Amino acid sequence: MAQKSSAFKSLWQQALAVWVALMAGWGTCSAQGLPSEVQSALQKAHVPREAMVAVVQEVGSSTTALSWQADKAVNPASVMKLFTTYAALDLLGPAWTWTTQVWVQGSIRDGVLEGNLLIKGQGDPKLVMERVWLLLRRVQQLGVREIRGDIVLDRSAFAVSALNPADFDGEPLRPYNVNPDALLLNYKSLVLTFTPDLERNVAVVSMDPPMAHLHHDDSVPLSSSPCADWRGGLRADFTQGELLRLSGSYPISCGERIWPVASDASLYNQRALQGMWQTLGGKLSGKVRDGTAPGTPATFEVASPSLAEVVRDINKYSNNVMAQQLFLTLGLTQRGLGTPENARAVLRTWVSERLGDPAQELMIDNGSGLSRESRVSANLLARLLQSAWASPVMPELMSSLPVGGVDGTLKRSRANQGRTHLKTGSLRDAVAVAGYILHPNGRRYVLVGIINHPDANIARGALEALVQWVSGPGIAQLIRPTQPSGHGSR
């Protein structure tokens, strides 16, 4: 059976290589300039058309409807996640899972563990609070109520230099700036919930997960201020070590709101595990510290959701931390250690094998797109999407993309609602979309559009105009029907 599976995979890879080679010679139609409505949107934003790159192709066809500066390498922002997620689905398979191993070391008598509890992370991007609760509950089901030793954390699966979370954009409290970690608990973030209590004229403040050695004001006064900048109005101070001070007020007009905040990364695991263990009624005599797992079999393992589910979260909501966890996992699974260097090498090799040598068309940084250094051409992105369309993991990748006007980062989009599957990207000076559009005529198109400019975000209308153009009658006149695109009726 294994031989048949291997032979099938080899045959598919050979066929895909031939297909990619054929696709490299895309025929182009006469529409080489940007559509007039796209140019008008750029002019309105005072952004030159040279700041934009674009490609539009029919899926599974050798016809290009639009090619504008398609070989120019630009910053794709979060559209870069398409490389990481497609490669992971292809190399690991949609059903692949991460495992977190747990050792209960020592004897257990009368609910007391005379030894250490050891937890080894393997990069699980979704070891969120609820799943950590279940892990600790599993320990209690083994009869442990008190640990007369330490909780030891093995984070050696990843080797990543610690970066200042403020370096990228000066926003260290934003969860998207959290550094990856082999044992990433709850994205190293807190969730503060503010619930108005009209009787007491205060907003009740709660914090999850419960954190040992971190206290916060349990309420703030209500105010009649507008809800626009409610976070700023709280006047939160996160610099006081073990105290989170809220010296402002909370607008009554906001109703209940939540505020995800990145906590002190160096203390997060220690505070979260100790706090959650104590909330479950557990006692800890020692401390939470880093260490090394033994070579013996684990007492039990906790499995993550499937890779397909994780990829859906990454692409639908453009989760940067999860994308970087997946990126490093490629290095771990393919080269034995999760380092940025290993992950870049794996991803570039995979791109070369699937799409041909990218040469100067691709610059890989951290796999998430949260980078000033990442670069890719519109042509290479289009080849990636064409390859994905013809691959066995097409359903998983395509269903992970935000649907226009329906969910994810495109929930508020009004362009071709329900008929677009597009990954979005946004940085201070870059906006992008890339994915698939179903035309009313039943044919489906690959679309890539990226703008790099200091005023890129003002020019978002140009990308919406491009989506509308692909959905309209003009493109159907440019591309004459040749043969069915395989999945066109999906």
Secondary structure, DSSP 8 states (H G I E B T S, - for coil): -HHHHHHHHHHHHHHHHHHHHHHTT-EE-S--S--HHHHHHHHHTT--GGGEEEEEEETTSSEEEEEESTT-EE--GGGGHHHHHHHHHHHH-TT---EEEEEE-SEEETTEEES-EEEE----TTB-HHHHHHHHHHHHHTT-SEESS-EEEE-TTB------TTTTTS-TTSGGG----TT-BGGGEEEEEEEEETTTTEEEEEEES--TT-EE-SEEEEE-S-STTHHHHT-EEEEETTEEEE-S-EEGGG-SEEEEEE--HHHHHHHHHHHHHHHTT-EESS-EEE----SS--SEEEE---HHHHHHHHHHHT-HHHHHHHHHHHHHHHHSSB-HHHHHHHHHHHHHHHH---GGGEE-SSSSS--SS-EEEHHHHHHHHHHHHTSTTHHHHHHTS-BTTTSGGGTT--SSTTSEEEEEEEETTEEEEEEEEE-TTS-EEEEEEEEESTTGGGGHHHHHHHHHHHHSHHHHHHS---S--SSTT-
